[in-house]
Amino acid sequence: MKMRILISNDDGIYSPGIVPLAKAAARFGDVRIVAPDVEQSSMSHAITASRPLRFKRVHRGEFDAYSVNGTPADCVALGMHRWTHVDLVLSGINLGLNLGNSVWHSGTLAAAKQAALLGSRGIAFSTNVSDSHEPDFSALEPYVAKVLDLLLGTKTLSLVNVNLPERPKGIRWTRQSVRHYDGKVVPDKDPMGRSIFWFTVTPLEGAAKGTDRWAIEHNWVSITPLRLDLTDEADLARALALSNVPAMKMANKHTANSSSRKKRKRR
């Protein structure tokens, strides 16, 4: 039985990056596309709970494709419900990199995360884009296939973030780049003179070697394993140790007092 591979994204069903991803995935199994009907970038893991969703068949090359009037997470949840026993969910190829802190608000990553939450595997693909030209997806497709060939052989990786530079020279395993940012709110006016605001961020630190951002800056395909559990184990261990100190002291004091009372009784 062939692997079932669901394709989604946050750029919308008609994004130029979704069919190249489906073509690369078709080498490994049966493919179905389920994606938002309009762009849903930076929606993070939002889900639609206040209205019903619509599932509409559309034309996307030779692939079985559907649009959903919802978020990337909605698309994956609905796609996996309609097409049972989905083995793998691929999200992308996103028009714009998803590096470092951007994984917190990325709709591309959210589609992959939704797959992992539902017990499947999720892999997100993103690449750089500029105002002057679209990415050369035909040149990136062989690297997408290489990444899939590598990851599908490693069944323990349930959630992975992949970023593709414009001209890859190879593949690197990386960790997430966590840098401090200067968040800035820029006030402006719309054509009617009403107040509007833009939110921008500027990195305050350079990328450390071995991170996803460093890899992209040096033209490596970046593969970053992620996890759903956000617990900081080191901080949790320290907190538990600190909270146990008073309890231990009280217990020791109680034990000492009990021993003293027993000794007095013997006398």
C-alpha positions, 0 to 999 in steps of 0.5 A, a space after each residue: 500500500 502506497 504512503 498517503 501524503 497530504 500537502 498544505 501551506 499558508 500561502 493559499 491553494 494557488 501559491 506557485 510553491 505548492 505544486 512543485 512540493 506535490 511533484 517531489 512528494 509524488 515520488 514517495 506516495 499518493 498525494 492530495 492537496 488541501 490548502 487555504 482558499 486565500 493567503 493565511 501567512 503568519 496565522 500561527 496555529 489558529 483554528 476556526 471554531 466560530 463558523 463552519 468550514 467549506 471543502 471545495 475541489 479545485 484544479 491544481 495540475 494533475 493532483 487531487 486538490 481542495 481549498 478550505 476557507 480556513 487556516 493551515 491548521 484547519 486544512 490539515 485537520 479537515 484533510 486528514 479527516 476526509 482522507 483517512 490514514 494519512 502517513 505524512 503531511 508536507 507544508 509549503 513550499 513557503 514563499 519566504 524563509 521560516 527561521 529562528 523565532 518565526 516558527 512561533 507565528 508561521 502558518 507553514 509550521 502550523 500545518 506540520 505541527 497539526 499533523 504531529 498533534 494528530 499522530 502523523 508526521 509533519 515537515 515544513 518547507 520554506 525558501 527565500 523570495 524577493 520582490 524582483 523574482 519568484 524562487 526557481 522551484 525546478 532547481 529546488 525540487 531535487 533538494 526537496 526530494 533529497 530531504 524527503 529521502 533522508 527524513 522518510 528513512 528516519 521514522 523518529 522525526 515527527 516534526 521537522 522544519 526545512 529551509 531552502 536557500 536560493 542556490 543550495 550547496 548541500 544539506 545540514 542538520 541544524 538547531 533553531 536560531 533563537 535571537 533577541 529582536 528589537 520589536 518596533 511599532 511604526 505609526 502611519 496614516 491611511 489614505 483617509 488620514 486614519 491612524 494605522 500601525 506597522 509592526 517590524 522586527 530587527 535582529 539584535 544578534 548574529 546567527 550562531 554557527 550550526 543554527 538554521 539561520 547560519 546554514 541559510 546564510 552559508 547556502 546550506 539546506 537547513 533541517 531542524 527537528 522540532 518537538 511539540 513539548 515546549 517544557 524547559 526541562 532544565 528550568 523545571 528541574 531547578 524549580 522542583 529542586 528549589 520547591 523541595 528544599 523547604 519541604 525537606 528542611 521541615 521534614 528533617 526538623 520534624 524527624 529531629 523533634 520526634 527523635 528528641 521526644 522519643 529519647 525523653 520518653 525512654 528516660 
